[in-house]
């Protein structure tokens, strides 16, 4: 990962990939946006290793905080994040509606 600038970096390990950048609203916060591991390589500790690289970089480059996000249903990544000391700051709920489905709608 390259120090300084808006883009903190992009890291790869065999079977995995991650990216992180400086939070545009908070110069001392590193926003870790993506961690992905190919299905054939899951369960080998690659996600943990990638997250460790990000947190080590953040510490060495003087970031005060690292943020990340994951889906509530992604138990494996939630476990990785908890293992590294991340805590839930807030939860985001996405609601969807599919027009044309036969659900009654309230009169507005």
Secondary structure as UniProt FT lines:
FT   STRAND          9..13
FT   TURN            14..15
FT   STRAND          16..23
FT   TURN            24..25
FT   STRAND          26..37
FT   HELIX           39..41
FT   TURN            42..43
FT   HELIX           46..60
FT   TURN            61..62
FT   STRAND          65..67
FT   TURN            72..73
FT   HELIX           75..83
FT   TURN            84..85
FT   TURN            99..100
//
